[in-house]
Amino acid sequence: MMEEETTRIFPYQTTPFAVIVPRFSGSLSAIASSLILVAILKSDTKMKTVYHRIMFFMSCADISGSIAMALTTIPMPQHMSQEIMDIDWNLSFYEEWAGMKLGNTQTCEAQGFFYSFGLLSMYAYNAMMCIYYVCAIVFGMKEARIIRLVEPFLHLFAFTLGFGPAVFGLANNLYNPSGWETWCTPLPIGCNYNNEQESTCIRGMKAADAGYTKVFLLLVALMAFIILTSLLMILVKVIKVDRTLRLHYTSLHTITHGDFLAQHPFAAKVHQHQSNTKVILIQSLCYIFAFVLTLTFPAIPDSRHNPKTVKKYVHYLELVFMPLQGFFNFVSQHATSGVNYLFLELIGMV
């Protein structure tokens, strides 16, 4: 039995891949989010628009979570008690894990808190951005009205979704090293999962962990629903506006001679919108792709409690993609810069 566990668990946590890759991907994501902050603060509008404020706080949240993941084993306790290693097979080879361990229980808790808060807040702000798009594009709400009626709830909702579960995990001693991620994550240690009647662990409780996991999955499902529903509504609106603009474009073109685009500035913007429509569709798909890619592997049912039952490539894919949400945000926003405001302007013309 020990030989089987060694072949399945021991190599994963002790290979340099387990610490090098998240340090690279987490650092890349934090740098990308920092570049978004710099671009916002150096822009003409700075923090004066709802779009920039949402992007600013989303990037701040991503920096928190990305740095926590990039630190990997550094904040972990230098040593694990023999009692925990004897009970918890997830930590049987803790002393042999790759990467430096320079911290203690408190630094591990801090890492787990900022990881949990940053991750959930960032995804929540991602969903709030989609709601903002729905208000502005689908419902045609003016910026001033969104600021007054909608924006306060967007920030409150995103902050609560990140802060609430993070504090719950801290209060219940859930932030510990685990056999799944290579950073301190919400999971009790010193638990005997073969004994269903025993609810206490050396650090944390099974019931608290089960509650946190249910809330996490529920929030992920809620944010996925918001993102998918919002983007579907936006795509329908984009298609309708594109058809309307094409009709205007065609009617103007039939009665105009000479340089059509030069004579009609509106027609020039219509022409630009037709090329930008594809970009908006691509951005919508990027949101969905990034959300699915970064959350699929950590959300595999029961994988955190029984990593030996999961293929090693699933562990590796999580370490590669989970910290990269900030990078995906940067690529998506950089590739479509200027498109969002142009589209809002066109909505007001139709």
Beta strands, then each sheet from edge to edge (+ up, - down):
strand 1: 175-176
strand 2: 185-186
sheet 1: 1+ 2-
end
